[in-house]
Structures are given as C-alpha cells and as structure tokens.
C-alpha cells in the first residue's frame, strides 16, 4: 500500500500515489495510537519540603486537527509572496473549547505572519490558498477571526489558517505539520492537537 502524496502546481492540486511506503494508520489513527496519559513534571523543593507539580499539555483531548496527512508539495518561490496554510479543527466534545495558539511543527525557511480562524462554508475547507484568495472564498476570508481566544461550540469545525511566507533567498521550505493548543470549558487542563501532514515548498514539485 502506498501513501498518497499531494502536489499544488501553481494552484492545481495533483495526487501522486506511488511515492513512498504508507504508514499502517492514517495521521488521525497515529495520533490516537500514541496518546499518552497526562504528562506531569514534578519539581521537588527539598529545602522547603514542598512538591510543585507542573501539568504539561496533553494530546488526550477532544479536538481533532487535520484531514489530509501525507505530503503536500507546493510550487513556490519567495517572490510569490504570502500563502495560506490551512488545517481543519473539529470539536468532538460536548463542551466548548478555546484555542490558545497555533504553530508549525519543525519549520524550515517558513515565516508565519499571522494565525486566523475561518468558517467552513458548505462543508468546503479553504485548503492551501494563495493571496488574493479564490473568489469562492473571498467572503469567508474577509470574515476571518483572530485565532487566539477563539471558541468552538460542540460539534463545530473551522479552518485554522496560518499566513506563511518563504524566507528570503530560500530555495525550498518545509514543515512537519501544525499544532494547536487549546482548553476545554470547565477544565483547567491544556491540550494539544497535531496535524502531521507535511508541507514542502519548492520551485518545482515534479
């Protein structure tokens, strides 16, 4: 079985299936398989006889990020200007969630200019877009909201959109995915959700 590799060649998404060995599970299932118990770091102050426990973000939460997986190669050079890198965030819980931040995983030669949330119109995600956006999504893009502090109702899905740019002089750029940090209403815990779909930007994908 092979993993599907996706290419965006000057705005056209092409699928190429025979590029690499596929993992045995989808990106979603890989996240599920490596769920850990809540990570707790304890710092013991021996002189004071006090134990301080620091609760770190847990991946065992109700939000899901990403839907594509694999590798997306986009034909791009630094002079092309900013682009929109998108992942779908879904609240699968019965409580409201609040997004605290989003960042790229292991970015190389990619600058994040902004992070926003856009509604999903008629079940259609914006996907990877260039600026200015396609007229089909112009109204959605104009009504975007800042990501930090945005709340999702139970069952709601939105586009998490990061405006990115290739670093000046870079021949290629890449990211191992996207991560969001969020809270669940009524809980003091902080959670993370990862989209492990990799992004590659280069002059030619073929």
C-alpha positions as CSV (number, residue, x, y, z in Angstrom):
1,X,0.0,0.0,0.0
2,X,1.3,3.5,-0.7
3,X,0.8,6.8,0.9
4,X,-0.9,9.5,-1.2
5,X,1.4,12.5,-2.0
6,X,-0.3,15.7,-3.0
7,X,1.1,18.5,-5.2
8,X,-0.1,22.0,-5.8
9,X,1.5,23.1,-9.0
10,X,0.7,26.8,-9.4
11,X,-2.7,26.4,-7.8
12,X,-3.6,23.0,-9.2
13,X,-3.8,20.1,-6.7
14,X,-2.5,16.8,-8.1
15,X,-2.4,13.4,-6.4
16,X,0.5,11.0,-6.9
17,X,0.1,7.7,-5.2
18,X,3.4,5.8,-5.8
19,X,5.8,7.9,-3.9
20,X,6.5,6.3,-0.5
21,X,5.6,3.5,1.8
22,X,2.4,4.2,3.6
23,X,2.2,4.1,7.4
24,X,-0.2,1.5,8.7
25,X,-2.6,4.0,10.0
26,X,-3.8,7.4,9.0
27,X,-2.5,10.6,10.7
28,X,-5.6,10.6,12.8
29,X,-5.1,7.0,14.0
30,X,-1.4,7.6,14.6
31,X,-2.3,10.4,16.9
32,X,-4.8,8.1,18.7
33,X,-2.2,5.3,19.0
34,X,0.4,7.5,20.7
35,X,-2.0,9.1,23.2
36,X,-0.2,9.3,26.5
37,X,-1.5,9.8,30.0
38,X,-1.4,13.4,31.1
39,X,2.3,14.3,31.4
40,X,3.2,15.6,34.8
41,X,6.6,17.1,35.7
42,X,7.3,17.3,39.4
43,X,9.9,19.7,40.8
44,X,10.7,18.9,44.5
45,X,12.0,21.7,46.6
46,X,13.9,19.7,49.2
47,X,14.9,22.6,51.4
48,X,11.3,23.8,51.7
49,X,9.8,20.3,51.8
50,X,7.3,21.3,49.1
51,X,6.5,19.4,45.9
52,X,5.4,21.5,43.0
53,X,3.6,19.8,40.1
54,X,3.6,21.3,36.7
55,X,0.9,19.9,34.4
56,X,2.0,19.9,30.8
57,X,-0.3,19.9,27.7
58,X,-1.8,16.6,26.9
59,X,-2.7,15.2,23.5
60,X,-5.6,13.2,25.0
61,X,-8.2,15.8,24.3
62,X,-11.5,16.2,22.4
63,X,-10.3,18.3,19.4
64,X,-9.0,16.8,16.1
65,X,-6.8,18.7,13.7
66,X,-6.1,17.8,10.1
67,X,-7.6,15.6,7.5
68,X,-5.1,15.1,4.7
69,X,-1.9,13.5,6.0
70,X,0.9,12.5,3.7
71,X,3.0,15.2,2.0
72,X,1.7,18.4,0.2
73,X,4.2,19.8,-2.2
74,X,3.5,23.4,-3.4
75,X,5.3,25.0,-6.3
76,X,6.5,28.3,-4.8
77,X,9.4,30.7,-4.6
78,X,10.0,33.5,-2.1
79,X,8.9,36.2,-4.6
80,X,5.4,34.6,-4.8
81,X,4.5,36.4,-1.5
82,X,2.4,35.2,1.4
83,X,0.3,32.0,1.2
84,X,-2.4,30.4,3.4
85,X,-1.7,27.1,5.0
86,X,-4.9,25.6,6.4
87,X,-5.9,22.7,8.6
88,X,-9.4,21.7,9.8
89,X,-10.1,21.9,13.5
90,X,-13.1,19.9,14.9
91,X,-14.5,20.0,18.4
92,X,-15.7,16.4,19.0
93,X,-16.7,17.1,22.7
94,X,-19.9,18.1,24.4
95,X,-18.2,21.3,25.8
96,X,-16.9,24.5,24.3
97,X,-13.2,24.7,23.6
98,X,-10.9,27.7,23.4
99,X,-7.9,28.0,21.1
100,X,-4.8,29.4,22.7
101,X,-2.2,29.3,20.0
102,X,-1.1,27.6,16.8
103,X,2.4,27.0,15.4
104,X,4.1,24.9,12.7
105,X,6.0,21.7,13.6
106,X,9.7,21.8,12.7
107,X,9.5,24.7,10.3
108,X,12.5,25.3,8.0
109,X,12.7,28.5,5.9
110,X,9.0,29.3,6.6
111,X,7.9,32.5,8.4
112,X,4.4,32.6,10.0
113,X,2.9,36.1,9.5
114,X,-0.5,35.6,11.1
115,X,-2.9,32.9,12.5
116,X,-6.6,33.1,12.0
117,X,-9.8,31.1,12.1
118,X,-12.2,31.0,9.1
119,X,-15.6,29.3,9.0
120,X,-16.1,26.3,6.7
121,X,-18.7,27.2,4.1
122,X,-21.0,24.4,2.8
123,X,-18.6,21.8,4.3
124,X,-15.8,23.1,2.0
125,X,-12.4,23.9,3.5
126,X,-10.2,26.7,2.0
127,X,-7.4,24.2,1.8
128,X,-4.0,25.7,0.7
129,X,-4.5,29.0,-1.0
130,X,-2.6,31.9,-2.5
131,X,-3.3,35.5,-1.9
132,X,-5.6,37.0,-3.1
133,X,-7.9,34.1,-2.3
134,X,-10.1,32.5,-4.9
135,X,-13.4,34.4,-5.3
136,X,-15.2,31.4,-3.9
137,X,-13.7,32.0,-0.5
138,X,-13.3,35.8,-0.6
139,X,-16.3,36.4,1.8
140,X,-15.1,33.6,4.1
141,X,-11.6,35.1,4.2
142,X,-12.8,38.6,4.8
143,X,-14.9,37.4,7.8
144,X,-12.0,35.6,9.5
145,X,-11.3,35.9,13.2
146,X,-8.1,36.0,15.2
147,X,-7.1,32.5,16.3
148,X,-6.1,33.3,19.9
149,X,-9.1,33.0,22.2
150,X,-11.4,31.7,19.5
151,X,-14.1,29.4,20.9
152,X,-15.7,26.4,19.1
153,X,-19.1,25.0,20.1
154,X,-19.6,21.3,20.5
155,X,-19.5,19.6,17.0
156,X,-18.2,22.7,15.3
157,X,-15.4,22.6,12.7
158,X,-13.4,25.6,11.4
159,X,-10.4,26.2,9.2
160,X,-7.2,27.1,11.2
161,X,-5.4,29.4,8.7
162,X,-1.7,30.4,9.0
163,X,-0.5,33.1,6.7
164,X,3.0,31.9,5.8
165,X,5.9,33.1,3.6
166,X,9.1,31.6,2.4
167,X,12.2,33.1,4.0
168,X,14.0,35.5,1.6
169,X,16.6,33.7,-0.5
170,X,15.3,30.2,0.4
171,X,15.4,27.5,-2.4
172,X,12.9,25.4,-0.5
173,X,10.9,25.4,2.7
174,X,9.2,22.7,4.8
175,X,7.1,21.9,7.9
176,X,6.3,18.7,9.6
177,X,2.7,19.9,10.3
178,X,0.7,22.1,12.5
179,X,-0.1,22.1,16.3
180,X,-2.7,23.9,18.2
181,X,-3.0,24.4,22.0
182,X,-6.5,24.7,23.5
183,X,-8.6,24.5,26.7
184,X,-11.9,22.8,27.3
185,X,-14.6,24.8,29.1
186,X,-14.8,23.9,32.8
187,X,-11.3,22.2,32.8
188,X,-8.0,23.7,34.0
189,X,-6.1,21.4,31.7
190,X,-4.4,22.5,28.5
191,X,-4.5,20.2,25.4
192,X,-2.7,19.9,22.1
193,X,-3.8,18.6,18.7
194,X,-1.5,17.9,15.8
195,X,-1.9,17.8,12.1
196,X,1.0,15.7,10.9
197,X,0.5,16.4,7.2
198,X,3.9,17.6,5.9
199,X,4.3,20.7,3.7
200,X,7.0,21.2,1.2
201,X,7.6,24.4,-0.8
202,X,9.9,24.4,-3.7
203,X,10.2,25.8,-7.2
204,X,9.2,22.6,-8.9
205,X,7.4,19.6,-7.3
206,X,8.0,17.2,-10.2
